[in-house]
Amino acid sequence: MSQHVVSPKIYFAVFASLMLLTALTVWAAFQDLGPFNLAVALGIATLKATLVVLYFMHVRYNPKLIWLVIGLAVAWFGVFLVVTLSDYLSRGWIPFPGK
Protein backbone atom coordinates (compact mmCIF):
# COMPACT_ATOMS: atom_id res chain seq x y z
CA MET A 1 0.00 0.00 0.00
CA SER A 2 1.50 3.31 -1.02
CA GLN A 3 1.42 6.14 1.45
CA HIS A 4 1.22 9.82 0.69
CA VAL A 5 4.26 11.77 1.88
CA VAL A 6 3.39 15.18 3.25
CA SER A 7 5.90 17.99 2.80
CA PRO A 8 7.35 19.52 5.99
CA LYS A 9 6.26 22.93 4.65
CA ILE A 10 2.64 21.80 4.92
CA TYR A 11 3.19 20.59 8.48
CA PHE A 12 4.76 23.92 9.45
CA ALA A 13 1.92 25.83 7.79
CA VAL A 14 -0.67 23.77 9.68
CA PHE A 15 1.31 24.24 12.91
CA ALA A 16 1.44 28.01 12.34
CA SER A 17 -2.30 28.02 11.65
CA LEU A 18 -2.96 26.11 14.86
CA MET A 19 -0.81 28.56 16.84
CA LEU A 20 -2.61 31.50 15.25
CA LEU A 21 -6.00 29.97 16.06
CA THR A 22 -4.84 29.31 19.63
CA ALA A 23 -3.83 32.98 19.98
CA LEU A 24 -7.22 33.93 18.54
CA THR A 25 -8.89 31.71 21.13
CA VAL A 26 -7.01 33.45 23.95
CA TRP A 27 -7.85 36.87 22.52
CA ALA A 28 -11.54 35.96 22.15
CA ALA A 29 -11.64 34.70 25.74
CA PHE A 30 -10.89 38.22 26.99
CA GLN A 31 -13.45 39.94 24.73
CA ASP A 32 -17.05 40.52 25.71
CA LEU A 33 -18.92 39.25 22.68
CA GLY A 34 -22.21 38.88 24.49
CA PRO A 35 -24.17 35.84 23.39
CA PHE A 36 -21.60 35.05 20.70
CA ASN A 37 -18.82 33.99 23.12
CA LEU A 38 -19.71 30.33 22.88
CA ALA A 39 -20.25 30.40 19.11
CA VAL A 40 -16.84 32.02 18.48
CA ALA A 41 -15.05 29.60 20.82
CA LEU A 42 -16.72 26.56 19.25
CA GLY A 43 -16.05 27.85 15.75
CA ILE A 44 -12.33 28.26 16.44
CA ALA A 45 -12.19 24.84 18.14
CA THR A 46 -13.91 23.27 15.13
CA LEU A 47 -11.35 24.81 12.77
CA LYS A 48 -8.48 23.53 14.89
CA ALA A 49 -9.96 20.04 15.13
CA THR A 50 -10.53 19.98 11.38
CA LEU A 51 -6.89 20.87 10.70
CA VAL A 52 -5.67 18.17 13.07
CA VAL A 53 -7.91 15.51 11.56
CA LEU A 54 -7.13 16.43 7.96
CA TYR A 55 -3.37 16.78 8.18
CA PHE A 56 -1.98 15.11 11.30
CA MET A 57 -4.30 12.11 11.00
CA HIS A 58 -3.76 12.05 7.20
CA VAL A 59 -7.47 11.94 6.42
CA ARG A 60 -7.02 14.38 3.56
CA TYR A 61 -5.12 11.77 1.57
CA ASN A 62 -7.24 8.73 2.43
CA PRO A 63 -9.84 7.05 0.21
CA LYS A 64 -13.43 8.24 0.05
CA LEU A 65 -14.61 5.44 2.35
CA ILE A 66 -12.71 7.03 5.24
CA TRP A 67 -14.35 10.35 4.43
CA LEU A 68 -17.73 8.63 4.52
CA VAL A 69 -17.02 7.08 7.92
CA ILE A 70 -15.89 10.41 9.37
CA GLY A 71 -18.90 12.18 7.87
CA LEU A 72 -21.26 9.63 9.40
CA ALA A 73 -19.51 9.97 12.77
CA VAL A 74 -19.95 13.75 12.68
CA ALA A 75 -23.60 13.33 11.68
CA TRP A 76 -24.16 10.87 14.53
CA PHE A 77 -22.56 13.36 16.93
CA GLY A 78 -24.98 15.96 15.59
CA VAL A 79 -27.91 13.65 16.35
CA PHE A 80 -26.68 13.22 19.91
CA LEU A 81 -26.23 16.97 20.26
CA VAL A 82 -29.73 17.75 18.97
CA VAL A 83 -31.36 15.16 21.24
CA THR A 84 -29.42 16.39 24.27
CA LEU A 85 -30.21 20.04 23.59
CA SER A 86 -33.87 19.29 22.94
CA ASP A 87 -34.09 17.61 26.33
CA TYR A 88 -32.26 20.44 28.06
CA LEU A 89 -34.27 23.21 26.40
CA SER A 90 -37.66 21.57 27.00
CA ARG A 91 -37.28 20.85 30.71
CA GLY A 92 -39.34 23.84 31.78
CA TRP A 93 -42.29 23.01 29.57
CA ILE A 94 -43.85 20.38 31.86
CA PRO A 95 -44.72 21.69 35.31
CA PHE A 96 -43.87 19.46 38.25
CA PRO A 97 -46.45 18.97 41.02
CA GLY A 98 -45.75 21.08 44.08
CA LYS A 99 -43.91 23.85 42.23
Secondary structure by P-SEA (a helix, b strand, c coil): cbbbbbbaaaaaaaaaaaaaaaaaaaaaaacccccaaaaaaaaaaaaaaaaaaacccccccccaaaaaaaaaaaaaaaaaaaaaaaaaaaccccccccc
